[in-house]
Amino acid sequence: MLIILLGYRASGKSTLGRLLADRLNLPFTDIDDAIRAEFNHRTVADIWATEGEPVYRAVEVQVMQQLAHQTNHVVALGGGTPMQPAAATAIANASNALRVYLHADAQTLTDRLTADTANRAQRPALTKATSLLEEITTTLADREPTYRRLADLTLDITQLTPTQATDHILSHLGSRL
């Protein structure tokens, strides 16, 4: 079983990915960390500033294509990973996979990102929006149809603790394990 977590920044993909991997005794990969490893562990913002977003995205697609062939693994995607056509194809075609979209509204995501100043500083701006809420609202509107199309399960995590969300995903897996 390959579990792929997708969603916007701060939706809990990495946190839930680690919890799921621990509960299932499976390896976990955060795709952002795997990509950063290809660039000597520099921040995503630094990679975008020095190498450019297209170079970052090309490596992201390669990493996603490799991860799509994993079995018995939990993967947390970057928020933009599914927006790359070749990555979206790899996600859609991953065999024996459960693709989970961790959904939250723009205000919840804004609140989470505002509270996580260390992580926010390592991320590049995605638009020229004048506020974080405006950036998230605009970007989420563009991405959400793709997230929903690729997902086998959409989980609204707005009111769930990480443990509750993990329990919900595990109950959905049920007999698939």
Secondary structure, DSSP 8 states (H G I E B T S, - for coil): -EEEEE-STTSSHHHHHHHHHHHHT--EEEHHHHHHHHTTT--HHHHHHHT-HHHHHHHHHHHHHHHTT-SSEEEE--TTGGGSHHHHHHHHH-TTEEEEEEE--HHHHHHHHHH-HHHHHTS--SS--SSHHHHHHHHHHHHHHHHHHH-SEEEE-TT--HHHHHHHHHHHHGGG-
